[in-house]
């Protein structure tokens, strides 16, 4: 089979790339560890070399051996990027993304920890050295990602997208912690904050350092590196993860925890009166963190709402599917916990841990169920146009199959656990519990997963794929479009009209912008596995390609 023009040579060259890039990653890590040790010794004036002889020798050896060898391997890699066209290999962007992301995680964590400690007047030279060295490693790999001599031609959005996830993760953690301290101060009073703190706002500033550092990394890659406007598949996947999963999980987690705290403070975890329950410091601490998490999740969702609205229909529906899946997980787990607590009541009084278990299950069930109804829309009539229909979205059917399969698998496993517990209790194994106590946890999980599996199976059976799209998918499988001025909306319109996978190539010469109506008319009566469409000043040319 001939080598594709957009792929690097394979065979022995693939093995060479694996060995050399793995060796480069190891040497870079060893050299960075040695440089961190040496820099930490230099920055700490109180270091006694006699007491750190082993550490000094290890650091020097790491730098002296790993740095020159790493430079040699990098030089060879740089030559092979041009000679063997390694920039077109998928291994090159994978190496840059993995090593760069790990370096960013290590460096950002250490540097933000140093700055947070510096706010309170504490200097940590070892942490500063670790952050400085690994951030330099990350900056080097980020430069290679965008340098004309190093930039990969495939998976171009992977590394910046991973940096977006890293930044938003740090920002969420910092905002939740900072708001948690503020709300805790409001609930318990400033004197109840960290013992020994000179100022009540000191912990807030320390957490804001983490939030600001994460937000800076996020903003740099989201706006500066163009992930916000990128149409690459991994960039759109990142948008779905942030807006659909992270925002939903943090928000619903905070709301569920908030509902639990309200129930516990109102009714009392151990049956005590409301006045006594309100004095519980642990519940008030949890309440402050819950409110902070809910606010942070809403902020993340609001910041990415415009990007989701501007994205393609498949991205919008995918984000909604992921968010509804998170809500379903909350509701199902809450229902299982409620069943567990109800069975516990059959074997004794509902007090203490069982009462707390019931409150937690009810909170997760109510919050998750309400969010699931809003996101999933079980009573959606499905009378929208094919390209905009929620019920006709192909990813929705895949989601139904995945949820049904996972739920059915979990149900079978828990059924086996229940049978084991029953048999163990009946035959009187010495360490076995009563039948109810041995099966109440897996039975709660079984009940929830069985309901989820049955519901999604029924919905899947009733939701036949949109007939027009099904016929179009059988007509054309792949369209390669060579045209100027192609937008995401035009690609989505062609995908809806043909049901085919669309690949866009931009022409080198100047041509008039592609016209969606003309393209749809040209493909209306065409049948074939792979079709090439070229738009020129003279019109639209369609060529059916032979199968490889």
N, C-alpha and C positions, 0 to 999 in steps of 0.2 A: 504494500500500500504506500503511495507517495507521501512524503512528509508535508504536512500542512504549512502554509506560509507564515501563519501566526504562532507556530510552535517552534521551540528550540529543538535541536537534534537530541534524540533519545538514546536508548541502548546503553553503551558503556559510558556515555557522557552523563547520563542520569546517576549512575553509580559514582562517578567522579564528583558530581555536584554534592551528593549526599555526604560523602566522606569529607570533602573540603569545607563545606559549610558547617558541618558538625564540629570539625576541628577548629574552625574560626570561632564558633560560639564558645567552645571550651576555653580557648586561649584568651579571648576577650574577658570572660568571667574571671579567670585566674589572675590576669593582669589587673583587672579592676579591684579584685580583693586585695592584692598586694599594694596597689596604689592607695587604697583606702587606709590600710594599716600604717603606711609611711606618713601619709598626710595627717592621720590622727595623732601620731607621735609628734609631728612638727607643730601642730596647732595646740597641743596640750603642754604648757610650760612646766607642769608638775610631773612629767613623766620621768621616771628613773630608768635609764637604759639597762643598768645592771639587773633590775628586777623584771625587765621585759626582753631579755636576750633572745629567748626562743621565738617570741612573737616578731621581734625585729628581723631575725634571720629568716623566718618564714616569709615575711613581707618582701624583703630584699630578693630572696630567691624567686619568688613569684614574678616580680617585676623584671628581673634580669633575664629570666628564661622565657616567660610567656610573652612579654612585650615584643622582643625581636622576632620570635617565631610567629606571633600574630601578625606583625607587620609584613613578614614574608608571605604568609598565607593570603593576607589581604591584597598584596601586590599581584600574586598569581590570580586571585579571584578577579581583580580589576582587569587584568589582561584577557582572561577568558570571557569576561562579560562582552568584550568586543570581538574576540577571535571566534568564539563558538556561539555567539548570540545568546549568552546565558540570561540576558535580560528578558527573553521571551519564555524562560522556564518558570514553571509555577513554584519551584523550590526556592528561587531567589526572593520573591515577595513573602513567602512563608517564613524564611529565615529573618528577613528584616522586620516582619510584623511580630514574630515571637520574641526575638531578642530585644527589639525596641520596646515592646509592651512590658516585658519583665523589667527592663531597666527603668522605665517610667514608674512602674509600681514601687520598686525598691527605692529609687531616688526621691520620688515625691513623698513617700511615707517618711523617710528619714529627714528630709529637709523641712517638711511641715512640722514634724515633731520637734526639731531644733528650734524653729521659729516660735512654736507654741510655748516651749519652755523658756525661750528668751523673753517672752512677754512678762513672765513672772520673775525675771532676773536670773535665771539659771542658764549656764553655758555648758553645752554638751559637744565638745570637739569631735568625739568619735562619731556621733550621729551626723554632725555637719559634714565631716569628711566622707561618710558613706553617701549622703545625699548629693554632695558636689560631684563625686566621681561617677556615680551611676546616672545622674542627670546629664553629665557630659557624654556618657555612652549613648544615652537616648538621643541627645542632640545630634551626635554623629550619625546614628542610624536614620534619624529623621531627615538629615541633610542628604544622605545617600538616596532616600526614598524619592526626593524631588530633584536631585542633580541629574542633568542630561546624560552623564556618563554612567550613572548607576540606576536610574529610575526604572523599575520594572514596567513591562508593557501589559502585564496581566494582574488581576486583583488589585487594581490601582487604588481602591478606596479602603482596603482592609485595615492597614495600619492606622490611618487617621480615624477610622470608625471605632477601632478598639480604644484609641486614646479618648474619644468622646465618651465611651462607656466608663473608662477609668475616671475621667474628670467628673462626670455626673454622679458616680458612686461616692467619690470623696465629698462632693458638694452636698449631697443628700445627708451623708453621715454628719458632716459639720453643722448643717442647718438644724437637723433634728436635735443634736446635742446642745447647740446654743439656745434654741427655743425652749428645749426642755429645762435648761437651767433658769431661763427667765420665768417660765410658767411655774416652776417649782418654787422660785423666790416669791412669786405672787401668792401661791397657795400656802406655803409654810413660813414665809417671812425670810428676809435676807440673812438673818442670823442662823438659819438652819442649813445654809450652804456648807461647802467643804470646810472642815475644821482647820483652822490655822490660816485661812485666806484673809489677807489684809483688807481686800475690797470685794464687795459682792459681784462686781462686774468683771473681775479677773478671769474666772472660768468662762464667762461669755466671750471675752476677747480671745482666749485660747482656742475655743471651738470655732470662732469666726475665722481664725487663721486657716483651719482645715477647710472650711467652706469656701473661703476666698481662693485658696490654692486650687481646689477642685474646679471651681467656676472658671478660673483663668485658663486651665487646661481645656475645659469644655469649650469655652468661647473661642479660643485660638483655633481649635480644629473644626468647630461647628461653623464658624463664620470665616476665619482666616484661611483654612484649608478647603473650604467649599463643600463640606459634607451637607450643609443645609440645602444646597441647590443640586447636589449630585444626583444623577439618575442611575448610578451604579447599583447593582443588586445588593451588595453588602451595606452600602450606605442606607438604602431603603430598609434593609433588615434591621440596622441599628435604630432607625427611627421607630420601627414597630416594637423593638425591645424596650426602648425608653418610654415611648408614649403608651404602649399597650401593656407591657409587663411591669416595669419599674414603678411607673406612676400609679397603676392600679394596685399593685401589691403593697406599696407603702401607704397609700391612702386607705385602702380597706383594712390593712393591719392596724393602722391608727384608730380608725372608726370602731373596729371590733374591740380593741383594747379599751377604748373610751366607753363603749356600751357595757363592757364587763365591769369597769370601775364604778359606773353609775349604779348598776344592779347591786354590786357588793356593798357600796357605801349606803345605799338605800335600804336594802334588806338585811345586810350583815352576812358575812361569809360563814360565821359559826353560830348564827342565830341570835347574836347580840342586838341590842337596840341601835337605832340609827345614830344617836348621839355618841355612842361608844365607837361605832364603826367609822365615823367621820374623823376620829382622832388617829386613825391608822396611818402612820407615816408611809408605809410601803404602798398602800393603795393611792395615796396622794402623789407619791413619786411616779407611780405607773400612770396615773391620770395625766400628769404634766408631759410625760414622754409620749403618751398616746395623742394628745392634742398637737404636740410638735410634729409627730409623724404625719398626721392627717393634713396639717397645713403644708408641710413640705411636699407631700405627694400631689396636692392640688397645685402648688407652684410649678412643679415639674410638668404636670399635664398642661397647665396654662402656657408655659414657655414653648412647648412643642405643638400646641394646638394648630397654630397657623401653618406650620410645616406639614402637618398631616392633612389639613384642608387643601393645601396646594398640591399634594401628591396625587398619584394616580388612584383610580378606583380600587385596584387590588391592594394597594398599600393601606388605604383607609379601612377597607373591610378586614384586612389582616390584623391591623391594630385593634379593631373592635372585637375580632375573634379571640385574640390573645387576652384582652381585658375581660371578656366574658368567661374565658377559661379560668382566669384567676378568681373571678367572683364565684364560679361554680365550685372551685376547690374549697373556698371558704365555706360556702353553703353546705357542701357535702360533708366536710370534716366537722362542721358544727352539728349537723344532723346526727352523725355517728356518735359524737360526744354526748349529745342529749340522750340517745338510746342507751349509751353506756351508763350515764348517771341514773336513768330511770330503772335500769336493771339493778344498780347498786341500791336503790331505795327498797327493792323487793327483799333484799337480804339484811336490811337494817335501816336505821334512821338516816335521813338525808342531811348530814351535818358534816362540818369540817371540810375535808378534801372533796367529798362527793358534792357538797353544796357549791363549792368553788368550781368544780367540774361542770355542773349544770349551768351556772352563770356564764362560764366561758363558751360552752356549746351554744347556748341561746344567743349570745352576742354574735358569734361567728355566723350562725344560721340566719339571723335576721338581716345583718349587714350584707352578707354574701347573696342571699336570696333577692333582696331589693335591688342590688347592683346588677345581678344576673338578669332580672326581668327587664330592667332599663336597657341593658346592652344587647341581650340576645333577642328580645322582642318575640316571645313565643307566639303571639297572636298577629304577627306581621302578615298582612294579606298577600304580599308578594305580587302586587299588580304594577310594579315599576317597570321601566324599560329594561331590556336584557342587559345592557352595559352597566346599568346603575342598580340592578336588583340585588337586594341582600339575600333573598332566598335562592336566587339563581347563581350566586357566586360559587365558582368551582371550589375554592378553598373551604367554603362552608361544608361541603359534602366530605371533603378530606378530613376536616375537623371532626365531623360526626363519627366517621369511621375510627379515627384515632382515639377519641374519648371512649367510644364503645369498646374498642379492643383493650385499652388499658384498664377500664373499669371491670370488664369481664375477667381479665387475668387476675386482678387483685381480688375479685370476688371468689374465684376458684381457690386461690391460695388461702384466703381467710376461712373458706369453708373447710379446707383440710385441717386448719388449726383448730376450728371449732370441734370437728369430729375427734381430733386427738385429745382435746380437753375433756370432752364428754366421756370417752372411753377410759381415760385416766382416772376420772372421778368415780365411774361406775365400778371399776375393778378394785378400787381402794388403794391406789398407790400411796405410800406413806406421806410423801411430800405434796400430794395433790390437794387442791382447795375444793370448795363446794362447786357444784355444776355451774351455778349462776356466776360465781366469782371467776371461774376458769374460762367462761365463754363470753362474758359481757363486753370486753374490749373488742375481740374480733367480731362479735355479732353486731356491734354498732358499726364497725367498718364494713361488714358484709351488707348490712341493710342500706347504707348510703351508696356504696358502689353498685349494688344491684339495681336500685332505683335509677341511678345515673345511666347505667348500661341499657336498661329497658327503654327509658325515655329517648335516648339518642338513637337507639336502633329503630324505634317506631318513627321518629322524625326522618331518619335516613330512608326508610322504606317509602314514606309518603312524599318525599321531595325528589321527584324525578328531575334529571338535568334538563335545562332549557332546550327544547327540541331544535330550535334554530341553531344554537351553538353546537349541538351534537352533530348535526349534519355538516356544518362548516368544518368541524374538526376532522371529519372523515374525508373532506374534500382536499384540504391543503394542510400539511403538517408543519412546514417551515418556509418562511418568506425572508429572503435576504434583500433588503431595500437599500439601494444606492441613490441617495437623494440629498438635497441641501435643505436646510431649514426645518428639519424634522423635530417635532416637539413631542413631549410625553403624551399629550392629548391625542395627537395624530396616531402615535403607536398604539395607544389604547383603543382608538376607533378601528384601526385595522385588525387588531387582535380580536375585537368583538365581532367584526364582520366576517372574518375568515376562520377564527378559532385556531389560528396557527401561531407558532413561535415566531417572533419578529426580531431579526437582527439588522441593525442599521449601520451602514458604512457611509461616511461623508466623502463626496467626490473632491478630488484635488482641484479641478477646474471649477469656475463659477457657473452655476446653473440657477434657473429660477426656483423659488421655494416650492416644495412639494404641495400638491393639492389633494386633500383627503378624498373629496368626491371623485376626482379622476382616478385615483388609485383604487378605490373600491369598485368603480365601474370596470376598470381593467382586469381586476381579479374575479369579477362576478362569475364568469363561466369557466374559469381555469381550474383544472384538476391536476394534482401531482404531489409527490412527496416533498420536493424541494423546488421552490420557484424563485427565480432571480428577477427583481423589478428595478429598472433603471429609469429615472426621470431626467429628461433632457429638454432643451428648448423646443424640440419637435414633438414632444408628447411623452407618453409612457410606454416603455418597451417591457414585455414580459417574456421571460425565457424559462422553460421547464428544464431543470437540470436532471441528468441521469443519476441514479443511485450509485454510490461508491461500491 
